Amino acid sequence: MILESSLEPSSPEYEGNARAMTEYVAKIREAERRQLQTELEHGPRAREKGKLLPRERLARLLDRGSPFLEISSLAGYGMFEDSDGRFSGGKLVAGIGHVSGRRCLVVVWNYAIKGGTIDSVNVQKMLRLQEIAFRTRLPLVSLHESGGGNLDKSAAADPWAARLFVEGGRIYGQQAQLSAAGIPQITVSHGNATAGGAYQVALSDVIVLVRGQTQLFLAGPPLLKAGTGEDADAEELGGAAMHATVSGTGEYLAEDDADAIRIARQVVAELPPDPVVEPTRPVEPPRYSPDELIGVYPDDRRRPLRIQEVIARVVDGSRFDEFRAEIDPATVCGTAALGGHLVGIIGNNGPITPAGANKASQFLELCDLKGLPLVFLQNTTGFLVGTAVEQSGQVKHSAKLVQHVANYRGPKLTILVGNSYGAGNYAMASRALDPDFVFAWPTARQALMGGAQAAKVMQIVAEQKWARQGVEPDERTRMAVAQQAQMIEFGLEMLSESMFCSARLMDDGLLDPRDTRRVLMLLVAVCLEARARRGTGPTYGVQRL
Ligand code: COA
């Protein structure tokens, strides 16, 4: 059935929504621009050393004009030494793009930000990227250059710093497992690669060294001097020429950055071509423009959003076969095509009732039977509460939905459109339930509950305590509790905000809503291709002899 839209792009309400969303998007772009600015400021030093900047390397690696989906561009935004985006990104520019006609997962170390050092944001982002590599089976191409573990004072300020050292080691173990699983890892060692950084290079299947630039060692000259008293020359200790001709830690010796990237592209060109997953139906654009998604989300969050308005602007031909529409319109289930591939879609028009949870669970079983990718469009305040729904088994029905989502065997793709509170966040496949990808609109809010509700809960708890103790609080005590409630509300609102959550890798990135269809089509293709990618089965991986 072709969806009908009641959205009026010329209405003042739409215009207000569009203005607010445009401002959100601009705020995100501004943070990304500041990150880029930090990199550009490093330009003169990079030129002096004959090096390309990280994004210049990226541009040479990717096929010209091909799409690139960046992942977690704002990792670490507002955290540690970052306040406005300038040090964000987790020292990595990463995403899915095309190299020599093959779809690859690309990781470029941003050595222009704090030396590309490894901190907790960097480790979390790397682990997530590896998870993507395992799931998508995409070849992983890294352009590496890093000062290794972050040794400055900001590292000590991280309460998880001690654990980070061990957690970072997981990256190396997983590199070995990726290799054993037949997922190729091709790394250019553009510069410094000390200690952990050296392992990131050495555990790759193919290494490209850069003459006069690569410095690959377990301990660099200063550390060696401090540890053993040995005076060593960096070039002799771990230079490209030494590794290419003496130690054998590297397969190719390039003359400079550009030459190294040319070689990496050549190596990728020798990999098997991407599997072809033919669409099962003709690809049609939606009847309603995806550009209208800029004004679909109500600026006044108390106003409802009909999730069908989003679906109509995302799926092929705006066609949506709704499943059991007569049962609870607050949980919307149905099938549609995205880029010619059939997918199941679950969206919210409000809180999830027991009937809605049951409908979605049954729909998931049917989609699983057909092996369909599932798209979750989250906009829910959570599961409905109250005596009536509890008596009708809300706990067991909501648990059942969590069970179905957690154990779904096909690809799961989640778009956090707006509200994502409480167990609704889990049941609608947030990061917690392990979807293949999660992207968020700027209007997304993820939290245990809304700030106002949390504040009210704590106020009631205080009042119940006074009643229990038989205390009649004076005006000052009441004021203090009211103030505390305000702080709880403000705090939770801040914690749930999309840039705050994206900084903590609770999604794979923030989307301009207008890009939703393009991104989903790409991800559906990536997930379907993943099933068709060959693996070598368990081995010890590629070893260097
Ligand atoms: N921890 C924290 N910060 C580091 C760092 C580290 N390990 N290595 C480099 N940095 C920072 C520098 O303080 C500098 O910060 P700034 O931009 O705020 O000034 C920035 O990264 C760039 O370093 P700089 O030395 O100016 O650049 P460079 O290109 O001349 O040299 C390195 C880069 C990585 C070769 C050099 O900084 C170095 O040798 N670092 C130590 C590497 C090491 O031994 N690591 C062991 C970790 S286990």
Residues whose N, C-alpha, C, O or C-beta is under 5 A from the ligand:
A	BS01	COA	K114 G115 T117 S146 G147 G148 G149 N150 L151 D152 N192 T194 A195 G220
